[in-house]
Amino acid sequence: MPYSCVIVEDQPEVAQFLAQQLIASGRYTIMGMANDTRTAKALLSAMQPDLLLMDVYLPDGNGLDILRDFRDQMQKCEVFLLTAAKEVQVLEQAMKLGVTDFLVKPILLPRLEQALKNFENRQQQLSHAPELTQSVVDQFFSRQHSHSVQRLPKGVDGLTLQKIQEVFKSDPKAALSAQQVGDKIGVSRSTARRYLEYLLETEDLIAEQIYGSVGRPERCYRLKP
């Protein structure tokens, strides 16, 4: 049975990106979406999702204030905080309110996927555990990722990287040159090539030489099978 989710995010493109990723996984249903505190409070007073993706700064208030108001009524709901804010105080408040993950914008797709995987593991551990043992508790509260999320190197922007990853995910069998990728996302060939080579290093892509009818062979990239 899919997990239910509510998304509270004031940027439509971010909200749509999150919804698309969750729905595409086949493991989540979106119960509702809100872009302000008024709508968010109405949603959360009417339903109790398994997972809440909550922005911090909303046009008419603060996501943390919503969590304070509804924390007692959302005992089974896990919360991921979504924010461009990097203040330590925000993280401290989020931890006190029981937030289980903290995703800093621009949200990287691998990081989102890892957060969802951790959430699903916690849910499965609780639903299948016959009794509460120290082992179950330790696994539930573990914050270790099974795959470490690498810090992006200088010159590699998370949002641009995300766009390039989406190009290949939209057509998994495509072999694309740096020029083709650049044209699709609106960057230069050299910029696209820098990101593509980075994805080669992380083993997300593979490269091959494509021979045309004339001229030199062209280096093309495709998703690693």
DRENLO-686825 format. One record per residue (C-alpha): x, y, z; chain. Coordinates in nm, 3 decimals. Layout:
residues N
X;Y;Z;A;
...
END
This chain:
residues 225
0.000;0.000;0.000;A;
0.151;0.338;-0.096;A;
0.257;0.586;0.169;A;
0.045;0.901;0.188;A;
0.214;1.239;0.165;A;
0.129;1.609;0.200;A;
0.358;1.873;0.046;A;
0.374;2.227;0.187;A;
0.596;2.436;-0.040;A;
0.550;2.793;-0.168;A;
0.752;2.747;-0.491;A;
0.528;2.572;-0.749;A;
0.821;2.428;-0.945;A;
0.970;2.271;-0.632;A;
0.633;2.133;-0.520;A;
0.570;1.983;-0.865;A;
0.919;1.832;-0.877;A;
0.867;1.664;-0.540;A;
0.520;1.539;-0.631;A;
0.642;1.398;-0.963;A;
0.932;1.213;-0.801;A;
0.712;1.060;-0.531;A;
0.436;0.957;-0.770;A;
0.684;0.819;-1.026;A;
0.834;0.591;-0.762;A;
0.499;0.414;-0.733;A;
0.535;0.410;-0.354;A;
0.354;0.732;-0.263;A;
0.020;0.904;-0.308;A;
-0.014;1.282;-0.272;A;
-0.304;1.363;-0.040;A;
-0.273;1.736;-0.088;A;
-0.046;2.031;-0.156;A;
-0.035;2.377;0.000;A;
0.166;2.692;-0.066;A;
0.074;2.893;0.244;A;
0.010;2.835;0.613;A;
-0.367;2.880;0.590;A;
-0.407;2.602;0.334;A;
-0.151;2.384;0.513;A;
-0.336;2.407;0.844;A;
-0.664;2.320;0.674;A;
-0.507;2.014;0.510;A;
-0.337;1.887;0.822;A;
-0.644;1.934;1.039;A;
-0.843;1.717;0.798;A;
-0.595;1.437;0.731;A;
-0.297;1.260;0.881;A;
-0.041;1.162;0.616;A;
0.243;0.917;0.667;A;
0.492;1.180;0.547;A;
0.489;1.559;0.545;A;
0.730;1.761;0.330;A;
0.732;2.104;0.491;A;
0.889;2.428;0.370;A;
1.016;2.667;0.637;A;
0.948;3.010;0.489;A;
0.594;3.055;0.357;A;
0.433;3.377;0.230;A;
0.210;3.413;0.535;A;
0.409;3.242;0.806;A;
0.660;2.981;0.910;A;
0.646;2.606;0.863;A;
0.798;2.546;1.205;A;
0.505;2.729;1.365;A;
0.266;2.493;1.184;A;
0.456;2.195;1.323;A;
0.436;2.337;1.676;A;
0.058;2.374;1.644;A;
0.000;2.029;1.498;A;
0.275;1.818;1.651;A;
0.047;1.652;1.905;A;
-0.212;1.574;1.636;A;
0.043;1.423;1.393;A;
0.204;1.156;1.603;A;
0.238;0.897;1.324;A;
0.349;1.150;1.060;A;
0.717;1.184;0.977;A;
0.836;1.528;0.865;A;
1.105;1.630;0.618;A;
1.193;1.999;0.636;A;
1.257;2.170;0.300;A;
1.440;2.500;0.310;A;
1.695;2.732;0.160;A;
1.770;2.849;0.513;A;
2.102;2.735;0.652;A;
2.077;2.892;0.997;A;
2.179;2.658;1.278;A;
1.880;2.779;1.480;A;
1.640;2.640;1.218;A;
1.802;2.297;1.241;A;
1.792;2.307;1.620;A;
1.422;2.397;1.624;A;
1.346;2.131;1.365;A;
1.513;1.860;1.572;A;
1.315;1.964;1.882;A;
0.994;1.933;1.680;A;
1.078;1.577;1.574;A;
1.175;1.646;1.213;A;
1.338;1.328;1.079;A;
1.521;1.476;0.779;A;
1.636;1.817;0.662;A;
1.671;1.885;0.287;A;
1.846;2.206;0.185;A;
1.744;2.365;-0.147;A;
1.823;2.317;-0.425;A;
1.723;1.962;-0.341;A;
1.941;1.702;-0.508;A;
1.753;1.403;-0.645;A;
1.995;1.143;-0.493;A;
1.954;1.311;-0.152;A;
1.576;1.307;-0.180;A;
1.580;0.941;-0.281;A;
1.803;0.856;0.014;A;
1.574;1.041;0.255;A;
1.273;0.849;0.121;A;
1.460;0.520;0.145;A;
1.546;0.592;0.508;A;
1.182;0.681;0.578;A;
1.058;0.358;0.418;A;
1.311;0.152;0.613;A;
1.193;0.305;0.940;A;
0.829;0.239;0.855;A;
0.900;-0.123;0.764;A;
1.104;-0.182;1.078;A;
0.818;-0.063;1.296;A;
0.543;-0.244;1.108;A;
0.727;-0.579;1.106;A;
0.879;-0.570;1.455;A;
0.694;-0.815;1.684;A;
0.814;-0.627;1.990;A;
1.022;-0.326;2.084;A;
1.385;-0.428;2.135;A;
1.703;-0.228;2.163;A;
1.800;-0.341;1.814;A;
1.474;-0.209;1.667;A;
1.516;0.121;1.851;A;
1.877;0.160;1.736;A;
1.786;0.093;1.375;A;
1.491;0.333;1.388;A;
1.692;0.623;1.523;A;
1.999;0.558;1.309;A;
2.084;0.862;1.092;A;
2.355;0.683;0.894;A;
2.297;0.672;0.519;A;
2.371;0.349;0.343;A;
2.525;0.555;0.064;A;
2.706;0.872;0.156;A;
2.598;1.188;-0.024;A;
2.901;1.354;-0.172;A;
2.961;1.725;-0.140;A;
2.949;1.880;-0.485;A;
3.285;2.003;-0.617;A;
3.349;2.366;-0.700;A;
3.184;2.469;-1.026;A;
2.905;2.210;-1.003;A;
2.569;2.362;-0.908;A;
2.306;2.135;-0.759;A;
2.012;2.272;-0.960;A;
2.194;2.243;-1.294;A;
2.309;1.893;-1.205;A;
1.952;1.800;-1.123;A;
1.831;1.927;-1.462;A;
2.089;1.718;-1.645;A;
1.996;1.408;-1.445;A;
1.632;1.464;-1.541;A;
1.727;1.482;-1.911;A;
1.867;1.130;-1.898;A;
1.593;0.990;-1.673;A;
1.329;1.113;-1.917;A;
1.488;0.896;-2.189;A;
1.702;0.626;-2.021;A;
1.828;0.478;-2.350;A;
1.938;0.805;-2.509;A;
2.303;0.868;-2.597;A;
2.353;1.245;-2.591;A;
2.645;1.473;-2.667;A;
2.743;1.766;-2.447;A;
2.599;2.001;-2.709;A;
2.264;1.820;-2.710;A;
2.243;1.823;-2.332;A;
2.341;2.191;-2.322;A;
2.069;2.278;-2.573;A;
1.807;2.092;-2.368;A;
1.874;2.279;-2.044;A;
1.999;2.610;-2.185;A;
2.370;2.604;-2.100;A;
2.684;2.607;-2.310;A;
2.848;2.293;-2.445;A;
3.149;2.339;-2.216;A;
2.929;2.381;-1.908;A;
2.726;2.072;-1.995;A;
3.045;1.874;-2.053;A;
3.175;1.967;-1.706;A;
2.861;1.826;-1.544;A;
2.859;1.519;-1.766;A;
3.218;1.438;-1.675;A;
3.127;1.475;-1.309;A;
2.844;1.225;-1.356;A;
3.096;0.992;-1.518;A;
3.311;1.014;-1.207;A;
3.015;0.932;-0.984;A;
2.933;0.640;-1.218;A;
2.583;0.768;-1.294;A;
2.667;0.788;-1.666;A;
2.886;0.604;-1.912;A;
3.055;0.754;-2.218;A;
3.099;0.613;-2.565;A;
3.225;0.727;-2.904;A;
2.953;0.767;-3.166;A;
3.072;0.757;-3.527;A;
2.875;0.969;-3.772;A;
2.877;0.960;-4.149;A;
3.144;1.229;-4.167;A;
3.394;1.392;-3.934;A;
3.545;1.277;-3.608;A;
3.363;1.049;-3.365;A;
3.164;1.234;-3.099;A;
3.174;1.159;-2.728;A;
2.823;1.081;-2.607;A;
2.679;1.000;-2.265;A;
2.408;0.765;-2.147;A;
2.271;0.635;-1.819;A;
2.472;0.352;-1.671;A;
2.268;0.032;-1.709;A;
END
